[in-house]
Amino acid sequence: MIKAIFRSAFVQQTLALILAFYLWVVLATMRWTIENRAPADQAMTEPAGIVACFWHGRIALAVQCRHVIANKQRKVLISLSRDGEFIAKAVSMLTFGAIRGGAGGKSKGGSAAFRESLAYLKSGGLLAITPDGPRGPNQHMPVGPLMMARTARVPAFVFGLAANPAIRSKSWDKAAFPLPFTRGAVVFDGPFYVPRDADDATMEVMRADWEARLNAAQLRAEALIA
């Protein structure tokens, strides 16, 4: 009963509006440290599309990166789940479009989302992906984002996000929600390029490297504001 009420269109729209307004206010009051920004700024001036990966539990903080990508088209890859609908509504109010479906092509709506993502990347847009969403495993990188970067022939970045203090949920992704007037950090790493002829073995080596780099960026972001 409670889930049915939460997932009604009216309730989701209302909650999305509340969340978007909260994030607009809170993120504007925070003091931010951004590390390794220069390569990201340079990439934003290029016509090529960009794959950008961050962990699912940092969605609320990732909105701050709209200032870095202000002059670039941007969309977020969001699952077709009911919870994904709520997130899509909220991010749309925060100047991000959405592509609905999974990154790997095997999840619900995955094949269509993969094709739409490729077309978007080839048009020069930035596609933000939470590679461990929507159900985990937490902070695990699948091969999907690498396949997108390889097929579209675009660069990729990973970035860690942290806030201190923050409210942390008990959900699988340990989602962090910032508080007003706190400190925040963003740490970029990249760009990375996936060779057009990369075979399965090469893709696995690169997948593990991207995962390690994203975890390192996440740990560095947390250390900056500890």
Secondary structure, DSSP 8 states (H G I E B T S, - for coil): -HHHHHTSHHHHHHHHHHHHHHHHHHHHHSEEEEESHHHHHHHHTSSS-EEEE--GGGHHHHGGGGGTTTTS-EEEEE-SSHHHHHHHHHHHTTT-EEEES-SSSSSTTHHHHHHHHHHHHHTT-EEEE-TTTTT--TT---SHHHHHHHHHT--EEEEEEEEEEEEE-SSTT--EEEEEEEEEEEEEEEEE---TT--HHHHHHHHHHHHHHHHHHHHHHHHHT-
